[in-house]
Amino acid sequence: MEAAEQVQDSAAKDEHGKITDADIERARRQIGVPKFSFNKPYNSVASTDALSHFAWACGDDNPLWHDRGYGAKTRWRDQIAFPLFLHSTGTNLTAKPDAQNKALFKGLFRGVGKYYTGVSWTWWRPVYPDERLFVERMTSDIKVNQKSSFSGGISVTEVYRDVWVDRAGIPVGRREESYLSAEREGSKKTGRYAGIKRHTYTPQDIAGIDAVYAAEQRRGPEKRLWDDVQIGEPLTPIAKGPMTTVDIIAMHMGLGLSSSGIGPLRYNWKQRSRMPAFYVADQYGVPDVVQRVHWDHDRATELGLPTSYDYGQMRTSWLIHLVANWMGDDGWLWKLDCQSRAFNFMGDTTICSGEVVDKRIEGPHHIVELKLAAANQRGEVTAPGTATVILPSGRGPAVLPAPPADMCQRGAEMLQGAADRSREG
C-alpha cells in the first residue's frame, strides 16, 4: 500500500545511501504503531466498475469479478471482488501523527534500494459492490541480514501488516507484505543479472504461449467437490506474457498509479513538492519518480538491471487467477503466500502452475492445500507460492472461515477510535 512496490530505489539526496544502526533501531520502534496515510485510497468505494477494472488489470476475465447478473446466480448472490482488490481500497482511519510520531516515521534508509520480496494474504469474506472498507497499516516485524545474497552487504526486511475491516469493524482480509532494503548499487556489485538480456521470440515460441492461453480452463459454476480432489492432482497452467509496457499501464489503470500519491502534471508537482526524495532527475534533467524502473529501461540499467520489470503484486494476482480457475465459483480462497525470487523483465513470459499437496477437514471446513509456481521462459521459478482453499463437499457448501479474535478486537478498536476522535472535535 505504501510507496515501494518492488525496487523503489528510495532515491534520496544522498546518492550513496547506507543502512545505519540508527535507522534499524527506529524501524524496530515502529513495530505495532499504526501508520497514518496522507493519501486517499484509489478506490474509496468498491463500485461495480472498480471491481471489474481491477480484475481486467490482472488479466482475469472470470465473469464472477465482472458481471452482477452472473454473480447473482452464484452462492455469493452478486458480483464479488477479485481477492487482490483490497490492495486498491480501504480508508485509513489512523490519527494524524503528533510530533513524536512524525519523528518516528520520518523516511528510513535514505538512498537505499527497496525491494518487494513476498506477501502472505488471508481472506475471511468477499467484498461486494458499493462497499466501503477501512484499513490499518503497521510494521509487524524487522529482520536484519548481515550478509545479503543480493547486495553482498547488510540488508533489512521490513514486514508491513494491513488489516481491512467493514463499517462494523469486522475483519475482511489481512496482508503481511515484506520489503528488503539494500544498498541500491547491490545489483551491480553482485553482477547477478549481468548475463541476462531481453528475450527474443520466434513465431513458434509465440504459438506455444498462445496454446497455453487457449487451453486455460475455468471451473466456473461446476462445483469442485473436496471429496473428488486427489493429492498430486495438477492445476491447468495459465500464461501471462510476454510482458509489455501495456501490461504495466493496465495494472496502473486497475490498481492506481501509486499509494504514494504520485500523479500527472499538477498532481505530480504537488507531490514532488511534498516528497522530493521520491524523485530522481532523468538523463534530460526531468525529475521523475523512482517507481519508473517498472517502465523506464534507462533507469533500470542505471541500477545494474537489463531492463525494466514487473510489480510483485502482478505475480500475486496471476497465482490468484490460477487458483480461482481451479476451485470454481463455489470455493473460497482462504490464504495465499507468494515470494518474489527474481525479477520478471520486460518481454518475459510467465507460466503459472500448481498441484494439490494435501487435503483435510477442520471443523466445518473442507480444506485443500496447493503448491504454486510462476516460472519464466528461462526456467526460473520467479514466484513460488502456496494456497489454502475451502471447497464444497458431499456434506455441504464451503463455509467461510472466521477471523481470529485478535483481528476482531483490532477491527473494533479501529472504528471506535475513529468515532471517539470525531466526537472530540
C-alpha positions, 0 to 999 in steps of 0.5 A: 500500500505504501510507496515501494512496490518492488525496487523503489530505489528510495532515491534520496539526496544522498546518492550513496545511501547506507543502512545505519544502526540508527535507522534499524533501531527506529524501524524496530520502534515502529513495530505495532504503531499504526501508520497514518496515510496522507493519501486517499485510497484509489478506490474509496468505494468498491463500485461495480466498475472498480471491481471489474477494472481491477480484475481486467488489470490482472488479466482475469476475465472470470465473469464472477469479478465482472458481471452482477447478473452472473454473480447473482446466480452464484452462492455469493448472490452478486458480483464479488471482488477479485481477492487482490482488490483490497490492495486498491481500497480501504480508508485509513482511519489512523490519527494524524501523527503528533510530533513524536510520531512524525519523528518516528516515521520520518523516511528510513534508509535514505538512498537505499534500494527497496525491494518487494520480496513476498506477501502472505494474504488471508481472506475471511469474506468477499467484498461486494459492490458499493462497499466501503472498507477501512484499513490499518497499516503497521510494521509487524516485524524487522529482520536484519541480514548481515550478509545479503545474497543480493547486495553482498552487504547488510540488508533489512526486511521490513514486514508491513501488516494491513488489516481491512475491516467493514463499517462494523469493524469486522475483519475482511482480509489481512496482508503481511507484505515484506520489503528488503532494503539494500544498498541500491548499487547491490545489483551491480556489485553482485553482477547477478543479472549481468548475463541476462538480456531481453528475450527474443521470440520466434513465431513458434515460441509465440504459438506455444504461449498462445496454446497455453492461453487457449487451453486455460480452463475455468471451473466456473459454476461446476462445483469442485467437490473436496471429496473428488480432489486427489493429492498430486492432482495438477492445476491447468497452467495459465500464461501471462506474457510476454510482458509489455509496457501495456501490461504495466499501464493496465495494472496502473489503470486497475490498481492506481498509479501509486499509494504514494500519491504520485500523479500527472502534471499538477498532481505530480508537482504537488507531490514532488513538492511534498516528497522530493526524495521520491524523485530522481532527475532523468538523463534530460534533467526531468525529475521523475519518480523512482517507481519508473524502473517498472517502465523506464529501461534507462533507469533500470540499467542505471541500477545494474538491471537489463531492463525494466520489470514487473510489480510483485503484486502482478505475480500475486494476482496471476497465482490468484487467477490460477487458483480461482480457475481451479476451485470454481465459483463455489470455493473460497480462497482462504490464504495465499503466500507468494515470494518474489525470487527474481525479477520478471523483465520486460518481454518475459513470459510467465507460466503459472502452475500448481498441484494439490499437496494435501487435503483435510477437514477442520471443523466445518471446513473442507480444506485443500492445500496447493503448491504454486509456481510462476516460472519464466521462459528461462526456467526460473521459478520467479514466484513460488507460492502456496494456497489454502482453499475451502471447497464444497463437499458431499456434506455441504457448501464451503463455509467461510472461515472466521477471523481470529479474535485478535483481528476482531478486537483490532477491527473494533478498536479501529472504528471506535477510535475513529468515532471517539476522535470525531466526537472530540472535535 
